[in-house]
Amino acid sequence: MEIKVYAENGRVPVTVMHVDGNIDSSTYQAFQSRAEELIEGGARYMLVDLTHTKFISSAGFRTLNVLFNKLRSLNPEANLSEEDIKKGISKGTYKSPHLKLLNLSDDVRGTFEMSGFDMFIETFKDMQTAIASF
């Protein structure tokens, strides 16, 4: 797996992680470590480009959840309490303003939706639309 990182500017600076390869039990730690380095370096809005990722295992999805929670804790939302966010997630009305995904393969999308991640993480098929959504 190879990860390329670059910045895009929308209304806020967005850190784009382009992942080339699968995120599975042998690669999730490298993916998580790189994302955490970026967060520690100041990244607060992340778009994960999965154009060249055909498979994400449960370990990879756990890592997405870790990143979701880490970014959410660093970016408290002024109008929403923790309880409001949890209610919004369960109702499907809350979407992360800090973590979004781009170009999921059909297989990844199926697992993503079946596991409920689509209830709180937005996905996009177009880079400019994704950047503009932050």
Summary of the structure (lengths in Angstrom):
residues: 134
radius of gyration: 13.9
end to end distance: 26.5
largest distance: 39.2
contacts: 394
relative contact order: 0.18
helix: 43%
strand: 24%
